[in-house]
Amino acid sequence: MNLAPASPTGTITTLPEYASTYGDHDGESIDADLAEGSSPPEYAPSAPRTASTVTYTLTPTTTSNGFTLQGQDSTGAVHPQYHINANTKAVPFAPLLVVTTVRRDTPNGPLVGQTEMSSTHPRAGIVIMGNVAQRISNVLQTLPAVPAAAHWKWKFDDVDLRWDCSKNSPEGIPIYRCYRGARTKHMATFMPAPLGLTPPFSSPRLIVFPSGQEMFEHILMSALVLEHTLLIMGRGT
């Protein structure tokens, strides 16, 4: 599978050496060489969104390494499912890779996005959405803040999101707030699975407000990448 840059800046032409075609993840692989002049795979456009606030919860499926993200609003209406598959891939003389694939509706449904990230180095890897493949280090950047690594910027193509990770709930669960641009609109809140707390544990929750519905899939992909990055950096330790 060959991928091409979709814009003259920020788009990768070659993957880092640890990203290869070795291994199998959900029947797909991100090619080690992004050939100049070639085209990315066709990824599904965003599904129609609702004007309601939707709470998404993550539950494991019977499939190995598979999870379902199911949304429900205050009226009880159920919203499109997303299926997330996470696998590891070993490459000789390189860090273990975590490959995450997000599909809409069914486990074999339209492809929304895919990431291939190092298990030991923050922001090392790539993310693909639409016709754009980007290095994660170009897409996700930390902003000056106290405490450190509390504020992040997600800039993918023309989508500009900010994540504020500076707060915790009274139970000690991190609360990540997503804004559009420079904190102009609170679009979503993500509460990851707690680490080191007394059971029972709550499942990760993603709450998307009406102002964030249009960008839901970018919010979802950025939350996945951000939480992976923060865990490597030692969140909860």
LUMDREN-118807 format. One record per residue (C-alpha): residue in three letters; y, x, z. Coordinates in steps of 0.02 Angstrom, whole numbers. Layout:
<sites>
{Ala {Y X Z}} ...
</sites>
This chain:
<sites>
{Met {0 0 0}} {Asn {163 77 -55}} {Leu {333 30 13}} {Ala {506 59 -55}} {Pro {675 72 28}} {Ala {770 -91 23}} {Ser {941 -11 52}} {Pro {1016 163 29}} {Thr {1038 192 217}} {Gly {921 186 364}} {Thr {764 146 263}} {Ile {617 263 267}} {Thr {548 352 116}} {Thr {407 438 210}} {Leu {320 397 373}} {Pro {301 520 515}} {Glu {144 626 502}} {Tyr {53 526 637}} {Ala {66 365 535}} {Ser {-83 363 418}} {Thr {-208 248 337}} {Tyr {-348 300 456}} {Gly {-426 159 556}} {Asp {-423 -28 532}} {His {-309 -156 612}} {Asp {-324 -339 567}} {Gly {-385 -288 395}} {Glu {-221 -201 354}} {Ser {-147 -28 362}} {Ile {27 43 346}} {Asp {21 175 212}} {Ala {59 354 261}} {Asp {165 381 105}} {Leu {309 268 59}} {Ala {327 310 -124}} {Glu {499 312 -203}} {Gly {525 166 -320}} {Ser {381 60 -256}} {Ser {390 -112 -174}} {Pro {349 -173 1}} {Pro {222 -312 28}} {Glu {284 -490 24}} {Tyr {320 -547 202}} {Ala {348 -729 245}} {Pro {526 -792 261}} {Ser {577 -872 425}} {Ala {506 -1043 462}} {Pro {627 -1191 481}} {Arg {701 -1191 654}} {Thr {742 -1326 781}} {Ala {905 -1367 869}} {Ser {817 -1370 1039}} {Thr {787 -1238 1171}} {Val {606 -1182 1150}} {Thr {500 -1090 1278}} {Tyr {361 -982 1205}} {Thr {214 -925 1309}} {Leu {85 -794 1265}} {Thr {-100 -827 1290}} {Pro {-253 -725 1238}} {Thr {-369 -794 1105}} {Thr {-557 -779 1086}} {Thr {-526 -647 953}} {Ser {-526 -469 1015}} {Asn {-348 -406 1042}} {Gly {-276 -572 981}} {Phe {-140 -677 1063}} {Thr {-56 -843 1026}} {Leu {130 -872 1052}} {Gln {154 -1060 1070}} {Gly {324 -1144 1083}} {Gln {368 -1306 1172}} {Asp {539 -1386 1200}} {Ser {601 -1499 1341}} {Thr {538 -1656 1253}} {Gly {361 -1587 1246}} {Ala {367 -1560 1058}} {Val {259 -1415 1001}} {His {333 -1287 882}} {Pro {252 -1169 755}} {Gln {125 -1050 828}} {Tyr {134 -863 805}} {His {-20 -754 812}} {Ile {-3 -576 874}} {Asn {-140 -447 850}} {Ala {-128 -278 937}} {Asn {-244 -133 900}} {Thr {-247 53 927}} {Lys {-274 184 794}} {Ala {-329 362 826}} {Val {-270 504 715}} {Pro {-327 684 745}} {Phe {-197 798 827}} {Ala {-75 655 852}} {Pro {-32 525 985}} {Leu {-132 364 987}} {Leu {-46 229 885}} {Val {-21 47 932}} {Val {-19 -67 780}} {Thr {48 -243 807}} {Thr {41 -380 674}} {Val {131 -547 689}} {Arg {79 -697 583}} {Arg {140 -875 578}} {Asp {36 -1033 604}} {Thr {-140 -958 597}} {Pro {-221 -787 626}} {Asn {-225 -766 437}} {Gly {-60 -854 404}} {Pro {102 -789 328}} {Leu {144 -613 384}} {Val {305 -606 486}} {Gly {313 -423 536}} {Gln {215 -269 582}} {Thr {245 -117 690}} {Glu {156 48 708}} {Met {214 139 864}} {Ser {166 294 961}} {Ser {81 264 1128}} {Thr {171 411 1209}} {His {341 433 1124}} {Pro {476 299 1141}} {Arg {542 229 976}} {Ala {425 336 871}} {Gly {352 235 728}} {Ile {402 104 600}} {Val {435 -82 590}} {Ile {422 -190 434}} {Met {504 -359 407}} {Gly {544 -447 245}} {Asn {563 -317 109}} {Val {627 -185 229}} {Ala {532 -43 315}} {Gln {629 54 446}} {Arg {602 192 570}} {Ile {610 116 744}} {Ser {726 256 800}} {Asn {852 191 671}} {Val {829 8 718}} {Leu {824 13 909}} {Gln {954 117 999}} {Thr {1005 129 1180}} {Leu {1186 96 1225}} {Pro {1286 184 1362}} {Ala {1253 88 1523}} {Val {1217 100 1709}} {Pro {1074 101 1747}} {Ala {1013 203 1599}} {Ala {912 114 1463}} {Ala {978 -55 1521}} {His {1069 -103 1360}} {Trp {997 -91 1185}} {Lys {1052 -125 1007}} {Trp {935 -193 872}} {Lys {1009 -168 698}} {Phe {889 -217 561}} {Asp {963 -243 388}} {Asp {1107 -365 420}} {Val {1041 -429 589}} {Asp {1134 -360 741}} {Leu {1061 -403 912}} {Arg {1097 -336 1087}} {Trp {975 -337 1232}} {Asp {1034 -330 1413}} {Cys {889 -272 1523}} {Ser {988 -240 1682}} {Lys {931 -391 1785}} {Asn {773 -443 1879}} {Ser {721 -612 1947}} {Pro {709 -636 2137}} {Glu {521 -602 2118}} {Gly {558 -435 2036}} {Ile {515 -487 1858}} {Pro {628 -407 1726}} {Ile {744 -523 1632}} {Tyr {797 -468 1458}} {Arg {944 -565 1384}} {Cys {971 -562 1196}} {Tyr {1145 -581 1121}} {Arg {1212 -586 945}} {Gly {1323 -436 912}} {Ala {1429 -377 1056}} {Arg {1370 -508 1183}} {Thr {1456 -651 1093}} {Lys {1313 -776 1104}} {His {1168 -783 1227}} {Met {1027 -824 1107}} {Ala {867 -791 1204}} {Thr {790 -731 1367}} {Phe {627 -634 1377}} {Met {529 -613 1538}} {Pro {386 -489 1514}} {Ala {227 -483 1614}} {Pro {266 -412 1788}} {Leu {195 -244 1838}} {Gly {140 -199 2014}} {Leu {171 -372 2090}} {Thr {51 -474 2194}} {Pro {-58 -597 2092}} {Pro {-57 -726 2022}} {Phe {38 -651 1877}} {Ser {142 -753 1757}} {Ser {120 -739 1569}} {Pro {261 -666 1465}} {Arg {390 -798 1418}} {Leu {518 -801 1278}} {Ile {653 -935 1292}} {Val {753 -961 1133}} {Phe {912 -1064 1140}} {Pro {982 -1166 994}} {Ser {1102 -1024 950}} {Gly {953 -906 928}} {Gln {838 -1017 826}} {Glu {900 -951 659}} {Met {854 -773 709}} {Phe {696 -813 806}} {Glu {581 -695 713}} {His {701 -548 734}} {Ile {715 -591 918}} {Leu {525 -592 931}} {Met {499 -428 839}} {Ser {639 -341 934}} {Ala {568 -401 1101}} {Leu {397 -330 1055}} {Val {469 -161 1008}} {Leu {588 -156 1156}} {Glu {454 -194 1285}} {His {335 -64 1209}} {Thr {477 63 1220}} {Leu {522 22 1399}} {Leu {341 29 1457}} {Ile {323 204 1383}} {Met {485 252 1471}} {Gly {410 196 1637}} {Arg {465 17 1669}} {Gly {387 -42 1831}} {Thr {346 132 1897}} 
</sites>
